[in-house]
Amino acid sequence: MEQPDVLCYFEEWEVEEEFIDQLRAERFSHFLELMECASERPFLEFRFVTARRGLDYIESARFGKGVD
């Protein structure tokens, strides 16, 4: 409520492969389309136990370019 221009969306996955399946799903494509319509460049972050990743992770996961 303190930041009306901020949307925080949270999901938690036990297995990275299941998470990657969700990134490839149509509903995530809709989410990306929404981000593209933003008036300012959105900040997106994926947190893993050992790393943090951003938009580049989506491309790797969705298009099979190798997820590190």
NUMIVO-254560 format. One record per residue (C-alpha): residue number from 1; residue in one letter; x, y, z. Coordinates in nm, 2 decimals. Example, Ala and Ser with C-alpha at 12.3 -4.5 7.8 and 13.67 -1.06 7.14 Angstrom:
% NUMIVO-254560
<bavo><n>1</n><res>a</res><east>1.23</east><north>-0.45</north><up>0.78</up></bavo>
<bavo><n>2</n><res>s</res><east>1.37</east><north>-0.11</north><up>0.71</up></bavo>
% end
This chain:
% NUMIVO-254560
<bavo><n>1</n><res>m</res><east>0.00</east><north>0.00</north><up>0.00</up></bavo>
<bavo><n>2</n><res>e</res><east>0.29</east><north>0.23</north><up>0.06</up></bavo>
<bavo><n>3</n><res>q</res><east>0.41</east><north>0.19</north><up>-0.30</up></bavo>
<bavo><n>4</n><res>p</res><east>0.10</east><north>0.18</north><up>-0.53</up></bavo>
<bavo><n>5</n><res>d</res><east>0.32</east><north>0.14</north><up>-0.84</up></bavo>
<bavo><n>6</n><res>v</res><east>0.48</east><north>-0.18</north><up>-0.71</up></bavo>
<bavo><n>7</n><res>l</res><east>0.35</east><north>-0.53</north><up>-0.76</up></bavo>
<bavo><n>8</n><res>c</res><east>0.51</east><north>-0.81</north><up>-0.56</up></bavo>
<bavo><n>9</n><res>y</res><east>0.44</east><north>-1.16</north><up>-0.69</up></bavo>
<bavo><n>10</n><res>f</res><east>0.57</east><north>-1.46</north><up>-0.51</up></bavo>
<bavo><n>11</n><res>e</res><east>0.58</east><north>-1.83</north><up>-0.59</up></bavo>
<bavo><n>12</n><res>e</res><east>0.79</east><north>-2.10</north><up>-0.43</up></bavo>
<bavo><n>13</n><res>w</res><east>0.90</east><north>-2.42</north><up>-0.60</up></bavo>
<bavo><n>14</n><res>e</res><east>1.08</east><north>-2.72</north><up>-0.45</up></bavo>
<bavo><n>15</n><res>v</res><east>1.22</east><north>-2.85</north><up>-0.78</up></bavo>
<bavo><n>16</n><res>e</res><east>1.38</east><north>-2.62</north><up>-1.04</up></bavo>
<bavo><n>17</n><res>e</res><east>1.25</east><north>-2.83</north><up>-1.33</up></bavo>
<bavo><n>18</n><res>e</res><east>0.89</east><north>-2.77</north><up>-1.22</up></bavo>
<bavo><n>19</n><res>f</res><east>0.97</east><north>-2.40</north><up>-1.20</up></bavo>
<bavo><n>20</n><res>i</res><east>1.10</east><north>-2.41</north><up>-1.56</up></bavo>
<bavo><n>21</n><res>d</res><east>0.78</east><north>-2.58</north><up>-1.67</up></bavo>
<bavo><n>22</n><res>q</res><east>0.59</east><north>-2.29</north><up>-1.53</up></bavo>
<bavo><n>23</n><res>l</res><east>0.82</east><north>-2.04</north><up>-1.71</up></bavo>
<bavo><n>24</n><res>r</res><east>0.73</east><north>-2.21</north><up>-2.04</up></bavo>
<bavo><n>25</n><res>a</res><east>0.35</east><north>-2.21</north><up>-1.96</up></bavo>
<bavo><n>26</n><res>e</res><east>0.11</east><north>-1.99</north><up>-2.14</up></bavo>
<bavo><n>27</n><res>r</res><east>0.01</east><north>-1.81</north><up>-1.82</up></bavo>
<bavo><n>28</n><res>f</res><east>0.37</east><north>-1.69</north><up>-1.78</up></bavo>
<bavo><n>29</n><res>s</res><east>0.37</east><north>-1.56</north><up>-2.14</up></bavo>
<bavo><n>30</n><res>h</res><east>0.07</east><north>-1.34</north><up>-2.04</up></bavo>
<bavo><n>31</n><res>f</res><east>0.27</east><north>-1.22</north><up>-1.74</up></bavo>
<bavo><n>32</n><res>l</res><east>0.56</east><north>-1.12</north><up>-1.97</up></bavo>
<bavo><n>33</n><res>e</res><east>0.32</east><north>-0.94</north><up>-2.21</up></bavo>
<bavo><n>34</n><res>l</res><east>0.20</east><north>-0.74</north><up>-1.91</up></bavo>
<bavo><n>35</n><res>m</res><east>0.55</east><north>-0.65</north><up>-1.81</up></bavo>
<bavo><n>36</n><res>e</res><east>0.62</east><north>-0.53</north><up>-2.17</up></bavo>
<bavo><n>37</n><res>c</res><east>0.33</east><north>-0.28</north><up>-2.13</up></bavo>
<bavo><n>38</n><res>a</res><east>0.47</east><north>-0.12</north><up>-1.82</up></bavo>
<bavo><n>39</n><res>s</res><east>0.54</east><north>0.25</north><up>-1.84</up></bavo>
<bavo><n>40</n><res>e</res><east>0.88</east><north>0.19</north><up>-1.67</up></bavo>
<bavo><n>41</n><res>r</res><east>1.12</east><north>-0.10</north><up>-1.71</up></bavo>
<bavo><n>42</n><res>p</res><east>1.01</east><north>-0.36</north><up>-1.45</up></bavo>
<bavo><n>43</n><res>f</res><east>1.25</east><north>-0.52</north><up>-1.21</up></bavo>
<bavo><n>44</n><res>l</res><east>1.22</east><north>-0.90</north><up>-1.20</up></bavo>
<bavo><n>45</n><res>e</res><east>1.43</east><north>-1.13</north><up>-0.98</up></bavo>
<bavo><n>46</n><res>f</res><east>1.44</east><north>-1.50</north><up>-0.93</up></bavo>
<bavo><n>47</n><res>r</res><east>1.59</east><north>-1.61</north><up>-0.60</up></bavo>
<bavo><n>48</n><res>f</res><east>1.75</east><north>-1.95</north><up>-0.56</up></bavo>
<bavo><n>49</n><res>v</res><east>1.92</east><north>-2.09</north><up>-0.26</up></bavo>
<bavo><n>50</n><res>t</res><east>2.26</east><north>-2.04</north><up>-0.43</up></bavo>
<bavo><n>51</n><res>a</res><east>2.19</east><north>-1.75</north><up>-0.67</up></bavo>
<bavo><n>52</n><res>r</res><east>1.97</east><north>-1.46</north><up>-0.79</up></bavo>
<bavo><n>53</n><res>r</res><east>1.88</east><north>-1.43</north><up>-1.16</up></bavo>
<bavo><n>54</n><res>g</res><east>1.68</east><north>-1.19</north><up>-1.37</up></bavo>
<bavo><n>55</n><res>l</res><east>1.52</east><north>-1.16</north><up>-1.71</up></bavo>
<bavo><n>56</n><res>d</res><east>1.81</east><north>-1.35</north><up>-1.88</up></bavo>
<bavo><n>57</n><res>y</res><east>1.70</east><north>-1.66</north><up>-1.68</up></bavo>
<bavo><n>58</n><res>i</res><east>1.36</east><north>-1.66</north><up>-1.85</up></bavo>
<bavo><n>59</n><res>e</res><east>1.52</east><north>-1.67</north><up>-2.20</up></bavo>
<bavo><n>60</n><res>s</res><east>1.74</east><north>-1.96</north><up>-2.10</up></bavo>
<bavo><n>61</n><res>a</res><east>1.46</east><north>-2.15</north><up>-1.93</up></bavo>
<bavo><n>62</n><res>r</res><east>1.19</east><north>-2.09</north><up>-2.20</up></bavo>
<bavo><n>63</n><res>f</res><east>1.40</east><north>-2.15</north><up>-2.51</up></bavo>
<bavo><n>64</n><res>g</res><east>1.63</east><north>-2.42</north><up>-2.38</up></bavo>
<bavo><n>65</n><res>k</res><east>1.96</east><north>-2.22</north><up>-2.40</up></bavo>
<bavo><n>66</n><res>g</res><east>2.09</east><north>-2.40</north><up>-2.09</up></bavo>
<bavo><n>67</n><res>v</res><east>1.99</east><north>-2.30</north><up>-1.74</up></bavo>
<bavo><n>68</n><res>d</res><east>2.30</east><north>-2.26</north><up>-1.52</up></bavo>
% end
